[in-house]
Amino acid sequence: MRSDKIIETELLELLPKDRANDPTGKRLAELLARISMKKIPVNSFSRIWTLGSLQARVTAGYLAYWLRSRFRNADEKQRLKSEAHLAAALQLFGAMGYLRGAVMKVGQMLANLPEVVPEEFAEVLSALHFEAPPMHFAMVREVFLDEFGREPEELFATFDRQAFAAASLGQVHRARLHSGEEVAVKIQYPGIARTIKADLRNLRLLLQPLCLTIDWQDTLAKLADIERMLLMETDYTQEAMFCKLARSAFTAADQVVVPRIYDDYSTARVLTAEYLPGCHINDFLATDPGQGERDHFTRLLTVATYRLYYRLHWLPADPHPGNFIFMPDGRLGLIDFGCTLMLNDEEWIFSNVAIQAALDRDLPGLNRSMARACRFDDPDDMEPDHLEVIRQGFYWFMEPWQQEGLFDFGDRDFFMRGIDNVMEATRKGYTRSLPMTIWSNRFTFGGRAFCYKLKGRCEFRDIYLQESAGVQPNHT
Amino acid sequence: MRISEQAKQENRSRILDKAAEIFTGKGFEDSTTRDIALAAGLAAGTLFNYFPSKETLAMTMVSEALVQGREDYLRRCTGREDLAEELFLFVASGLRRLRPLRPFLGPVLERSLSPFPRKNVCHEGETARQEHLAAVQAILVRQGFTEAPDYVAMTMYWSLYLGILAFWSNDTSPNQEASQALIDYSIRMFVQLITGSGAAGGDEHAE
């Protein structure tokens, strides 16, 4: 067992720092230590994720940071009260955990509600994503018997007992088909959907006292949307459909690959896809790639995401580093389409109207779009500062669209301006927005954090022009 | 009239088949041996030559399913499982064989496997219990335990197992997936109990 001292030191390093009230993160670490000392009944789904583990505490730390930010301007009495609620909420968060998948997804999403997105957070999340799988092989075999009536070794020519990756709500095993193809088999934890529901119910319960005053209905709407998307992720049949559509959107010349799905080996709980050789971003960066390679993959990623946006009207809302494979032959692999938001026609038009208004420098039009995104009928209903902060954020989003030539996503100033804008909006409580913005923010920040890490550049405007030229009209 | 051994076997399996149908259709409590005999084309008295009671009849089905489950488990076992995984495989294999009987199993198990002292101990139930526990002992030996666990540990195991059965027989989730999580957790608890070690991360918190 690791010594507590090491854990505490690491915890301090990993926790978010509140510049004004808690610059060292010590107060937050103490709060977490206090809570993790308390005993809570763990359920079968939480045995991996009590607050005893460092990762869980870091995640809880970000949650705490987010919750606290809502009380920045409260008086002392209110703050103390909120602290008590916070402790209770975090404790429950620890109990929610077994589904490291689900909890991390929730954590990830809470982090990506336009409140907290410091760059380190992407690091923490990607580390957490690849945890050792808690389903032992006997349990995997039971899932196979239920889904296919056969054992994995019967269904496949070979099947690895050990999972090689954690995935959305499950784990992934390598296998080979009898016909020789190498595949990645994603298996879902039994009963995860009801745990997601229970977890979100608990979350609502515990957020309630914290959100009594500010935009509670808005929070509820967002939580409902998160629940909807999470439950959608539990249906691998739907993900298979997304994969196939995405796969058809790229040609060999694009150098973007979406793995083939093997229907005969896939069900709602098991998804078998072509195995893509390659590595994830951290291993790629460890090879000390040159600027040319970094730019190459930045370009592929940009083409890939905007192809999906313009052609299929999708926001791939899980821009998790684990979902991108740097293939040895220079191609980019896209895996995991569980969390894909299909924009309906109204959302699609709304999104493009805003983009066009920014491109045309149509200020009244842009203001109308921003007001709508924040769920106001009219820009005049918004405080001028509110409108200004939101608009600045959108301008930041649009910067690459307006620059001719290479755009440098590795530019620290550029990235930090985006983060600062989100922080400012949070600090001022400007968080009311359409549920759709959870996913569009996640899409934007996830993608940009990835390219920032990659220190990559691409001719974004050219890509946008090229991809939007292939735009599909409305679905209906 | 004496009948051949083959005819006896045929009668026996026909009775079991019909009983399963009737139990499933009417529930265990509302089914009578008379219904079963009628369906099997036998006189009620003849049925008693095979099975002395409705309970014995049902428990025979359970025992046979559990024997098959044990065979499945032995066949499926690769020798690479650790203790928790092997116990999971054993329990899950048994439940899979019991699955067709699930619609009427609750009251049967309650009567026949109850750990409380009773006047009429169900012989089949008692045999099933002993065989199950013997299989658990064999797993422990294979996993390197030199001493047999004492009555406390085995009583706790049996309590957990009965809890699993009770929950599972009433589990409405698809493929009883909620039970799978319960089995996993129960087994980890038991393993923790007899090995004195944490079975998985996160257990430090519970100390």
Interface residues (C-beta under 8 A of the other chain):
Chain A: M1 S36 K39 V42 N43 S44 F45 S46 R47 I48 W49 T50 L51 G52 S53 A56 G94 G97 A132 P134 H136 F137 A138 M139 R141 E142 L145 D146 E151 R161 Y189 P190 G191 R194
Chain B: R76 R80 E81 D82 A84 E85 E86 F88 L89 A92 R96 S173 N175 E177 A178 Q180 A181 L182 D184 Y185 R188 A200 G201 G202 D203 E204 H205 A206
